[in-house]
Amino acid sequence: MGKIGIYASTSKLMDIRIHYGDEKFKFNLYEELVVNENKINSELKEQPSAYSFNSMLKKKLIRRMKDREKEKEKIYGRL
């Protein structure tokens, strides 16, 4: 872990507190934004709606990528 990572994991600046009406929300921004493959996989399995949403997005992105590749091939063919 680099210096910025060490600072981010220990800094009080990352402790976020939000007061909205009578509700109070508190979280650590560093902990929330850490990308951990195991955490993502377990959350996807525990939350089927999130899993299906992410799967749908993945399929749409793959389809869009393939469409763009075909467009690129057409342009290369014309040139």
Stockholm file with secondary structure:
# STOCKHOLM 1.0

chainA/1-79         MGKIGIYASTSKLMDIRIHYGDEKFKFNLYEELVVNENKINSELKEQPSAYSFNSMLKKKLIRRMKDREKEKEKIYGRL
#=GR chainA/1-79 SS CCHHHHHHHHCGGGEEEEEETTEEEEEEHHHHHCCCHHHHHHHHHHCHHHHHHHHHHHHHHHHHHHHHHHHHHHHHHHC
#=GC SS_cons        CCHHHHHHHHCGGGEEEEEETTEEEEEEHHHHHCCCHHHHHHHHHHCHHHHHHHHHHHHHHHHHHHHHHHHHHHHHHHC
//
